[in-house]
Amino acid sequence: MSGLATIVGDRTRIMIHQMHEWGEILLGFESKNRFELCDEDGKRLGLAAEEAKGVGAWFLRNLFGRCRKASIHIYDGDGNRLGRGEKPFRWFFHRMEVFDGDKMIGAIQRKWSILHRKFVVENAAGEEVMQIYSPLFRIWTFKLMFRDQEVGRISKKWGGLLKEMFTDADIFGVECDPSVPVEVRNVLMVATFLIDFTCFENNAGGGRGLNILGD
């Protein structure tokens, strides 16, 4: 396997742990995001990092928060870049396009919904191939629907009350049935960061984290 499939493969779960910088923990502002990608046994599979471009990027990140433009780069365990997610600036209906190497393979798009937080996964042709939504009154859980069947979920895993008091870091990730085509699961892994940005990131530095595991 090559590209993003190096990490995704036939795994049913990928855990993503946010790595915080001291500036964000102590001062309350968002610095560039960095993540460790692991399997369910805690073995490191790779890393992901939000691209930072100096003081200007820091200012925009803290001014516009979840609406900001962002680039997330995915690396394997040896530091080789596998792909990236590109999020354009948007006030509403946030979007992230996913690249395997330099080839665009799909995107995740937030959709209008009154009762649910809803996203769709698109393939390279822009066709909707998966729906993602949080059930009413279960704001930390997102169900993954593929061909009208629930095939996995994204859900926040709390790191403990004391930890939540000092940092919004937490563990999040994705659980998806391996019967779903790997190209869709590749998009889903990167798209998880968009859900994190738009649903769990707080401009004041609190209340963040996802885990694609279940309740």
C-alpha positions as CSV (number, residue, x, y, z in Angstrom):
1,M,0.0,0.0,0.0
2,S,1.1,3.6,-0.6
3,G,-0.2,7.1,0.3
4,L,-2.9,7.5,2.9
5,A,-3.7,3.7,2.6
6,T,-0.4,3.1,4.4
7,I,-2.1,4.3,7.6
8,V,-5.7,3.3,6.8
9,G,-5.2,-0.1,5.3
10,D,-7.8,-2.6,6.6
11,R,-7.8,-1.2,10.1
12,T,-11.2,-0.7,11.7
13,R,-10.0,2.0,14.2
14,I,-7.5,4.8,14.0
15,M,-6.9,6.8,17.1
16,I,-5.9,10.5,16.9
17,H,-4.4,12.3,19.8
18,Q,-3.9,16.0,19.8
19,M,-0.4,17.2,20.9
20,H,-0.6,20.7,22.5
21,E,2.0,23.4,22.7
22,W,2.6,25.1,26.1
23,G,1.4,28.5,24.7
24,E,-2.0,27.1,24.0
25,I,-2.3,25.4,27.4
26,L,-1.1,28.3,29.5
27,L,-2.3,31.3,27.6
28,G,-5.6,30.0,26.2
29,F,-5.0,30.8,22.5
30,E,-4.9,28.3,19.6
31,S,-1.4,27.5,18.3
32,K,-0.9,25.2,15.3
33,N,-2.5,21.8,15.7
34,R,-0.4,18.7,15.8
35,F,-1.7,15.1,16.0
36,E,-0.4,11.6,16.6
37,L,-2.1,8.8,14.6
38,C,-2.2,5.4,16.4
39,D,-3.9,2.1,16.1
40,E,-6.2,0.9,18.8
41,D,-3.3,-0.6,20.7
42,G,-1.5,2.7,20.9
43,K,1.1,1.9,18.2
44,R,2.1,5.0,16.3
45,L,1.1,5.0,12.6
46,G,2.0,8.5,11.7
47,L,1.5,12.2,12.4
48,A,-0.6,15.1,11.2
49,A,0.1,18.8,11.5
50,E,-1.6,22.0,10.6
51,E,0.6,24.1,8.4
52,A,1.8,27.3,10.1
53,K,3.1,30.3,8.3
54,G,4.4,32.7,10.9
55,V,2.7,35.4,13.0
56,G,0.1,36.2,10.3
57,A,-1.2,32.7,10.3
58,W,-1.2,32.7,14.1
59,F,-3.3,35.9,14.2
60,L,-5.8,34.6,11.6
61,R,-6.1,31.3,13.4
62,N,-7.0,33.0,16.7
63,L,-9.2,35.6,15.1
64,F,-11.3,33.4,12.8
65,G,-11.0,30.1,14.7
66,R,-13.0,27.3,13.0
67,C,-13.8,29.5,10.0
68,R,-10.1,29.9,9.1
69,K,-8.3,28.5,6.1
70,A,-6.2,25.5,7.1
71,S,-4.0,22.8,5.6
72,I,-3.5,19.5,7.5
73,H,-0.5,17.4,6.3
74,I,-0.4,13.7,7.0
75,Y,2.9,11.9,7.5
76,D,3.9,8.2,8.1
77,G,6.0,7.1,11.0
78,D,9.2,7.9,9.1
79,G,8.2,11.5,8.4
80,N,7.2,10.9,4.7
81,R,4.3,13.1,3.6
82,L,1.4,11.0,2.5
83,G,-1.3,13.5,1.8
84,R,-3.2,16.5,3.1
85,G,-6.5,18.1,3.8
86,E,-7.3,21.6,2.5
87,K,-9.9,23.7,4.3
88,P,-10.9,27.0,2.6
89,F,-12.1,30.0,4.6
90,R,-15.8,29.8,5.2
91,W,-18.2,31.3,7.7
92,F,-20.7,28.5,7.2
93,F,-21.0,25.1,5.5
94,H,-17.3,24.3,6.1
95,R,-15.5,22.0,3.7
96,M,-12.2,20.1,3.5
97,E,-10.7,18.7,0.3
98,V,-8.6,15.6,0.7
99,F,-5.4,14.8,-1.3
100,D,-3.6,11.5,-1.5
101,G,-0.1,12.6,-2.5
102,D,-1.0,15.5,-4.8
103,K,-4.1,13.9,-6.2
104,M,-7.5,15.1,-4.9
105,I,-9.5,12.0,-3.9
106,G,-12.6,13.5,-2.3
107,A,-13.9,16.0,0.3
108,I,-16.1,16.4,3.3
109,Q,-18.8,19.0,3.2
110,R,-21.0,20.3,6.0
111,K,-24.7,20.4,5.1
112,W,-27.7,22.4,6.4
113,S,-29.7,20.6,9.1
114,I,-31.9,21.9,11.8
115,L,-31.9,18.9,14.2
116,H,-28.5,17.3,13.5
117,R,-25.0,18.2,12.7
118,K,-24.6,16.7,9.2
119,F,-21.7,16.2,6.8
120,V,-21.3,14.3,3.6
121,V,-18.2,12.6,2.1
122,E,-17.7,13.1,-1.6
123,N,-15.5,11.2,-4.0
124,A,-13.1,12.7,-6.5
125,A,-16.0,13.4,-8.9
126,G,-18.0,15.3,-6.3
127,E,-20.6,12.6,-5.8
128,E,-21.9,12.0,-2.2
129,V,-20.8,8.5,-1.1
130,M,-21.2,8.7,2.7
131,Q,-23.4,10.6,5.2
132,I,-22.2,11.6,8.7
133,Y,-24.6,13.0,11.3
134,S,-24.9,13.4,15.0
135,P,-28.1,11.9,16.5
136,L,-30.4,14.3,18.5
137,F,-29.2,14.6,22.1
138,R,-26.0,12.7,21.4
139,I,-23.8,15.6,20.5
140,W,-20.5,13.7,20.9
141,T,-21.4,10.9,18.5
142,F,-21.4,10.9,14.7
143,K,-22.8,8.0,12.8
144,L,-21.3,7.0,9.4
145,M,-23.9,5.9,6.8
146,F,-22.7,4.1,3.7
147,R,-25.3,2.8,1.2
148,D,-28.1,3.2,3.8
149,Q,-26.2,1.1,6.4
150,E,-24.4,2.3,9.5
151,V,-20.8,1.3,9.1
152,G,-19.0,3.2,11.9
153,R,-19.0,6.2,14.0
154,I,-17.0,9.2,15.3
155,S,-17.4,10.0,19.0
156,K,-15.7,12.1,21.6
157,K,-13.8,10.4,24.3
158,W,-13.4,12.5,27.5
159,G,-9.9,12.5,29.0
160,G,-11.1,13.2,32.5
161,L,-12.4,16.2,34.4
162,L,-9.0,17.5,35.5
163,K,-7.6,17.2,32.0
164,E,-10.5,19.1,30.6
165,M,-9.9,22.0,33.0
166,F,-6.5,22.7,31.7
167,T,-6.5,21.7,28.0
168,D,-9.0,20.9,25.3
169,A,-6.7,18.0,24.1
170,D,-8.3,14.7,23.8
171,I,-8.3,11.5,21.8
172,F,-10.4,11.2,18.7
173,G,-10.3,9.1,15.6
174,V,-12.4,7.0,13.3
175,E,-14.0,3.6,13.4
176,C,-15.3,2.2,10.0
177,D,-16.1,-1.2,8.7
178,P,-13.3,-2.4,6.4
179,S,-16.0,-3.4,3.8
180,V,-16.2,0.3,2.9
181,P,-13.8,1.0,0.0
182,V,-10.3,2.1,1.1
183,E,-10.6,5.3,-1.0
184,V,-13.6,6.3,1.0
185,R,-11.9,5.5,4.3
186,N,-8.9,7.5,3.2
187,V,-11.1,10.6,2.8
188,L,-12.9,9.8,6.0
189,M,-9.6,9.7,8.1
190,V,-8.5,13.2,6.9
191,A,-12.1,14.5,7.0
192,T,-12.2,13.8,10.7
193,F,-10.1,16.9,11.2
194,L,-12.8,19.1,9.7
195,I,-15.4,17.7,12.2
196,D,-12.9,18.4,15.0
197,F,-12.3,22.0,13.8
198,T,-16.0,22.8,13.3
199,C,-17.7,20.9,16.2
200,F,-15.1,20.7,19.0
201,E,-12.7,23.5,18.6
202,N,-13.3,26.6,20.7
203,N,-11.6,29.9,20.0
204,A,-11.0,30.3,23.7
205,G,-9.0,27.1,23.8
206,G,-11.5,24.8,25.5
207,G,-13.8,22.0,24.7
208,R,-12.2,19.9,22.0
209,G,-11.6,16.3,21.1
210,L,-13.0,13.5,19.1
211,N,-12.7,9.7,19.2
212,I,-14.2,7.5,16.6
213,L,-15.0,4.7,18.9
214,G,-18.5,4.7,20.1
215,D,-20.1,5.7,23.4
